[in-house]
């Protein structure tokens, strides 16, 4: 399983765990490298930024559930070794999870 599939599976499992909602078999994904100061606090709260590298590879996965809600899961990876150091899960504009990962 490649790293993008692992993120997709994490997103799908989180959606289903939130209420056993059905989701489509298709999703969209994009990845881009950004400096933390380019990322809105809505996605990466200031409280999580301390100690993170100043630049991360962000991988974003988006899927829509059976009732039309858009779910977004993204991870921040260190550019140097692609290790996941940040996870964020949102449903619409509601943040359900934002946490650092040690790696």
Secondary structure, 3 states (H helix, E strand, C coil): CCHHHHHHHHHHHHHHHCCCCCECCCCEEEEEEEEHHHCCCCCCCHHHHCCCCCEEEEEEEEEEECCCCEEEEEEEEECCCCCEEEEEEEECCEEEEEEECCC
